[in-house]
């Protein structure tokens, strides 16, 4: 009996040694992998990219868990990009599936890769995907806003900035998004700069529609009307239903003062394109040039019914009314145009003086007032909200917010 007990104890002890050895080996392996990741982060912070690459590859070769693997892949992709191993970096990012928590950051990094190579169509798609996966993922929205600014896609920029604002927890970033809309309304990239960037991009990516359109406008803006017209005519053949293309063609002709060709082009447009408000202003301009004041007046008045804050339509209508001898109405529309110009200039001055200024409730309420005066209801609402976040008892902001809320369409 004693011998059997001794044998049993010996077996238990032996199993324990084996078990502890296995646990010890597993623990040591885990700690070594963890140490590699910690070491890699330290090397990254120090800018030692070559050694960080070694540590991260060692870590991934050790068979880390999926979540840790994806995090390490993100870090390694960053390192490889720094070392100009761009193909390997992109492969790592592409290997992170959309279902992984790290996917939004991976899609942003992929987008940045294509942005650096003027692959803006692909970059835009990846940044949008990142925002779909996580509306708060850092950088994606700002990269898109930069792209829209460069292309002159200002309506899309406003829609995106307000969308980002509504999910942004950081007060400074929310204010930054609202200021970005003011900046984009008042600043334009130099046409020669846009031209250079678009020409470079289109050599590598000739099918990028928005870049083609931006290039045509940059040609027109720099006085190269023939180049602009040649390009936009090619675009019209490939994008027959695009209002943006036809509007750009008309704009080029308008910039050159060629009203005969404007009238000819307008007659060739489909009813759907011709009736678009972006095209209607060229109908009015052609009628005005021909001295048909009454017909031009009808179009401008219709434009103002759709958008009472269209300062250019107010100004053009004032000129038409003077041609018709209706001075009193002309004065009213000219004054309205000046009021809108003044509100826009005041908002621009507020933006220009923002650096170092404390963002107070009064400042936010003032920006909201200017936006409201310009008919930018959604921007005004958010400025009033920011004013009340800073000063909950701000009477003017509370009244403004209530006024806009009550007048919701």
C-alpha positions in Angstrom: 0.0 0.0 0.0 2.9 2.3 0.9 4.6 1.6 -2.4 1.5 2.3 -4.3 1.1 5.7 -2.5 4.7 6.6 -3.2 4.3 5.8 -6.8 1.1 7.9 -7.0 2.8 10.8 -5.4 5.8 10.5 -7.7 3.5 10.6 -10.7 1.5 13.6 -9.5 4.8 15.4 -8.8 6.1 14.6 -12.3 2.9 15.8 -13.9 3.1 19.0 -11.8 6.6 19.6 -13.1 5.5 19.1 -16.7 2.5 21.3 -16.2 4.5 24.1 -14.5 7.1 23.8 -17.2 4.4 24.3 -19.9 2.9 27.2 -18.0 6.3 28.7 -17.5 7.2 28.3 -21.2 3.9 29.9 -22.3 4.2 32.7 -19.8 7.8 33.4 -20.9 6.7 33.4 -24.5 3.9 35.8 -23.7 6.2 38.1 -21.7 8.8 38.0 -24.5 6.2 39.0 -27.1 4.8 41.7 -24.8 8.3 42.9 -24.2 8.9 43.1 -28.0 5.8 45.3 -28.4 6.7 47.6 -25.5 10.2 47.8 -26.9 8.9 48.6 -30.3 6.8 51.4 -29.0 9.8 52.9 -27.2 11.8 52.7 -30.4 9.0 54.3 -32.3 8.9 57.2 -29.9 12.6 57.6 -30.3 12.4 57.5 -34.1 14.5 54.4 -34.4 12.6 53.0 -37.3 15.0 50.2 -38.3 15.1 48.6 -34.8 11.4 49.1 -34.4 10.8 47.1 -37.6 12.9 44.2 -36.2 11.0 44.2 -32.9 7.6 44.3 -34.5 8.4 41.6 -37.0 9.7 39.5 -34.2 6.5 40.1 -32.2 4.3 39.2 -35.1 6.3 36.0 -35.8 5.6 34.9 -32.2 2.0 34.3 -32.9 0.3 37.1 -30.9 -3.5 37.1 -30.4 -5.6 38.7 -33.2 -6.3 42.0 -31.5 -2.6 42.4 -30.6 -1.6 41.3 -34.1 -3.7 44.0 -35.8 -2.3 46.7 -33.4 1.2 45.5 -34.2 0.5 45.5 -37.9 -0.6 49.1 -37.7 2.6 50.1 -35.9 4.7 48.1 -38.4 2.9 49.7 -41.3 3.8 53.1 -39.9 7.4 52.1 -39.5 7.6 50.6 -43.0 6.2 53.8 -44.5 8.9 55.8 -42.7 11.5 53.4 -44.1 9.9 54.0 -47.6 8.8 50.3 -47.9 5.4 51.5 -49.1 4.3 48.3 -50.8 4.9 46.2 -47.7 3.2 48.8 -45.5 0.1 48.8 -47.7 -0.1 45.0 -47.7 -0.2 45.0 -43.9 -2.9 47.6 -43.8 -5.0 45.8 -46.3 -4.7 42.6 -44.2 -6.6 44.2 -41.3 -10.3 43.3 -41.9 -13.2 45.8 -41.5 -14.5 43.8 -38.6 -11.3 44.5 -36.5 -11.4 47.4 -34.0 -8.2 48.7 -35.7 -9.9 48.8 -39.1 -10.9 52.5 -39.0 -7.3 53.6 -38.4 -6.1 51.2 -41.0 -8.4 52.6 -43.6 -7.2 56.1 -42.8 -3.6 55.1 -43.2 -4.4 53.4 -46.5 -6.1 56.6 -47.6 -3.1 58.6 -46.6 -0.9 56.3 -48.7 -2.9 57.0 -51.8 -3.2 60.7 -51.0 0.6 61.0 -51.1 0.6 59.5 -54.6 -2.3 61.7 -55.9 -4.6 58.7 -55.9 -7.4 60.9 -54.5 -10.3 58.9 -55.8 -9.1 55.8 -53.8 -8.1 58.0 -50.8 -11.6 59.5 -50.7 -13.2 56.1 -50.8 -11.0 54.8 -47.9 -11.5 57.8 -45.7 -15.3 57.6 -46.2 -15.1 53.9 -45.3 -13.1 54.8 -42.1 -15.9 57.2 -41.1 -18.6 54.6 -41.7 -16.7 52.2 -39.4 -16.1 54.9 -36.8 -17.5 58.4 -37.2 -15.0 59.6 -34.6 -11.8 58.1 -36.2 -9.1 60.8 -36.1 -8.0 62.6 -39.3 -10.3 61.0 -41.9 -12.8 63.9 -41.9 -10.1 66.6 -42.0 -8.3 64.8 -44.9 -11.7 64.8 -46.8 -12.2 68.5 -46.1 -8.8 69.2 -47.5 -9.6 67.2 -50.6 -13.0 69.0 -51.1 -11.3 72.4 -50.7 -8.7 71.6 -53.3 -11.4 70.3 -55.7 -13.8 73.2 -55.0 -16.5 70.9 -53.7 -17.8 73.3 -51.1 -21.3 71.9 -50.6 -19.9 68.5 -49.8 -17.5 70.2 -47.4 -20.3 71.8 -45.5 -22.3 68.6 -45.3 -19.3 66.7 -44.0 -18.1 69.3 -41.5 -21.6 69.5 -39.9 -21.8 65.7 -39.8 -18.4 65.6 -38.1 -19.4 68.4 -35.7 -22.4 66.4 -34.5 -20.2 63.4 -33.4 -17.2 65.4 -32.2 -16.8 65.3 -28.3 -13.9 67.8 -28.2 -14.9 71.5 -28.0 -11.9 72.8 -29.8 -12.3 70.5 -32.7 -16.0 71.4 -33.0 -15.1 75.0 -33.2 -12.4 74.2 -35.7 -14.9 72.5 -38.0 -17.1 75.6 -37.9 -14.2 77.9 -38.6 -13.1 75.6 -41.5 -16.4 76.3 -43.3 -15.7 80.1 -42.9 -12.2 79.6 -44.3 -13.4 77.6 -47.3 -16.0 80.2 -48.1 -13.4 83.0 -48.1 -10.2 81.4 -49.4 -9.5 79.8 -52.7 -6.4 78.0 -53.8 -4.4 79.9 -56.4 -5.5 78.6 -59.9 -1.8 78.0 -60.9 -1.3 75.8 -57.8 -4.5 73.8 -58.5 -3.4 73.4 -62.1 0.0 72.0 -61.2 -1.4 69.5 -58.7 -4.3 68.4 -61.0 -2.0 67.9 -64.0 0.4 65.8 -61.9 -2.4 63.7 -60.5 -4.1 63.1 -63.8 -1.0 61.8 -65.4 -1.2 58.9 -63.0 -5.0 58.8 -62.6 -6.5 60.1 -65.8 -10.1 59.0 -64.9 -10.4 61.1 -61.7 -13.5 63.1 -62.6 -13.3 65.7 -59.8 -9.7 66.4 -60.6 -10.5 66.8 -64.3 -13.3 69.3 -63.4 -11.0 71.2 -61.0 -8.3 71.4 -63.7 -10.8 72.8 -66.2 -11.7 75.5 -63.7 -8.1 76.2 -62.9 -7.4 76.7 -66.6 -10.3 79.1 -66.8 -9.3 80.9 -63.7 -5.7 81.5 -65.0 -6.9 82.8 -68.4 -6.3 79.6 -70.4 -9.9 79.5 -71.7 -9.1 77.3 -74.8 -7.5 74.6 -72.6 -10.5 74.8 -70.2 -13.0 74.5 -73.0 -11.2 71.6 -74.7 -11.1 69.7 -71.4 -14.7 70.4 -70.4 -16.0 69.4 -73.9 -14.3 66.0 -73.4 -15.9 65.7 -70.0 -19.3 66.5 -71.4 -19.0 63.6 -73.9 -18.3 61.2 -71.0 -20.6 62.7 -68.4 -23.7 63.8 -70.3 -26.0 64.0 -67.3 -23.5 65.9 -65.0 -24.8 69.4 -64.2 -21.4 70.2 -62.8 -19.8 69.6 -66.2 -22.3 71.8 -68.2 -22.2 74.5 -65.5 -18.3 74.6 -65.8 -18.6 74.8 -69.6 -21.0 77.8 -69.3 -18.7 79.4 -66.6 -15.7 79.2 -68.9 -17.7 80.9 -71.7 -19.0 83.5 -69.3 -15.5 84.3 -68.1 -14.4 84.9 -71.7 -17.5 87.0 -72.3 -18.7 84.8 -75.2 -22.5 85.2 -74.9 -23.2 84.0 -78.4 -21.7 80.6 -77.5 -23.5 80.6 -74.2 -26.8 81.0 -75.9 -25.9 78.3 -78.4 -24.9 75.9 -75.6 -28.0 76.6 -73.6 -30.2 75.7 -76.5 -28.5 72.3 -76.8 -29.1 71.3 -73.2 -31.6 68.7 -72.0 -34.6 70.1 -70.1 -33.3 68.4 -66.9 -29.9 70.2 -67.2 -31.4 73.5 -68.5 -33.8 73.8 -65.6 -31.2 73.3 -62.8 -30.7 76.5 -60.8 -26.9 76.4 -61.4 -27.6 76.6 -65.1 -30.5 79.1 -64.9 -28.2 82.0 -63.9 -26.5 81.7 -67.3 -29.9 81.8 -69.0 -30.5 85.1 -67.1 -27.0 86.4 -68.0 -27.6 85.7 -71.7 -31.0 87.4 -71.6 -29.5 90.4 -69.8 -26.7 90.6 -72.4 -29.3 90.6 -75.1 -31.3 93.4 -73.4 -34.3 91.2 -72.6 -34.7 92.7 -69.1 -38.1 91.3 -68.4 -37.2 87.7 -69.1 -34.0 88.1 -67.1 -35.9 89.6 -64.2 -38.2 86.6 -64.1 -35.3 84.2 -63.8 -33.5 86.2 -61.1 -36.8 86.5 -59.1 -37.3 82.8 -59.3 -33.7 82.2 -58.1 -34.4 84.4 -55.1 -37.6 82.5 -54.3 -35.5 79.4 -54.0 -32.7 81.2 -52.1 -33.4 84.6 -50.7 -29.8 84.9 -49.5 -28.2 84.7 -53.0 -26.3 88.0 -52.9 -25.2 87.8 -56.5 -28.8 87.3 -57.7 -29.9 90.3 -55.7 -27.2 92.4 -57.4 -27.9 91.2 -60.9 -31.6 91.7 -60.3 -30.9 95.3 -59.2 -29.2 95.9 -62.6 -32.0 94.4 -64.5 -34.6 96.5 -62.6 -32.7 99.7 -63.4 -32.8 98.7 -67.1 -36.6 98.5 -66.7 -36.6 101.9 -64.9 -37.8 100.5 -61.6 -35.3 102.4 -59.4 -37.0 101.9 -56.1 -37.0 98.1 -56.3 -33.5 98.2 -57.8 -32.3 100.1 -54.7 -33.9 97.6 -52.4 -32.1 94.6 -54.0 -28.8 96.5 -54.3 -29.0 97.3 -50.6 -29.9 93.7 -49.8 -26.8 92.5 -51.8 -24.6 94.9 -49.8 -26.0 93.7 -46.5 -25.2 90.1 -47.4 -21.7 91.2 -48.6 -21.2 93.0 -45.2 -22.3 89.9 -43.2 -19.9 87.7 -45.2 -17.0 90.2 -44.7 -17.7 90.5 -41.0 -17.7 86.7 -40.6 -14.4 86.6 -42.5 -12.9 89.3 -40.2 -14.0 87.3 -37.1 -12.3 84.3 -38.6 -9.1 86.3 -39.3 -9.0 87.6 -35.7 -9.6 84.2 -34.1 -5.9 83.3 -33.4 -5.2 83.6 -29.7 -8.7 84.9 -29.0 -10.7 83.2 -26.2 -13.7 81.5 -27.7 -16.4 83.0 -25.5 -20.2 82.8 -25.6 -20.3 86.3 -27.2 -17.9 85.4 -30.0 -19.9 82.2 -30.8 -23.2 84.2 -30.7 -21.6 86.8 -33.0 -20.5 84.2 -35.5 -24.0 82.7 -35.3 -25.6 86.1 -36.1 -23.5 86.5 -39.2 -24.3 82.9 -40.4 -28.0 83.5 -39.8 -27.8 86.8 -41.7 -26.3 84.8 -44.6 -29.0 82.1 -44.5 -26.6 79.5 -43.2 -29.1 78.1 -40.8 -27.3 74.8 -39.9 -24.0 76.6 -39.1 -25.8 79.3 -37.1 -27.6 76.7 -35.0 -24.3 75.1 -34.0 -22.6 78.4 -33.2 -25.6 79.3 -30.9 -25.2 75.8 -29.3 -21.5 76.5 -28.7 -22.3 79.9 -27.2 -24.7 78.2 -24.7 -22.2 75.5 -23.9 -19.9 78.3 -22.7 -22.5 80.5 -21.2 -25.7 78.6 -20.5 -27.5 81.9 -19.5 -26.5 83.7 -22.7 -29.8 85.4 -23.6 -29.0 86.3 -27.2 -27.8 82.8 -28.0 -30.8 81.2 -26.4 -33.2 83.5 -28.3 -31.3 82.8 -31.6 -31.4 79.0 -31.0 -35.2 79.2 -30.3 -35.8 81.4 -33.3 -34.0 79.0 -35.7 -35.6 75.9 -34.1 -39.1 77.4 -34.5 -38.4 78.2 -38.1 -37.2 74.8 -39.0 -38.2 73.8 -42.6 
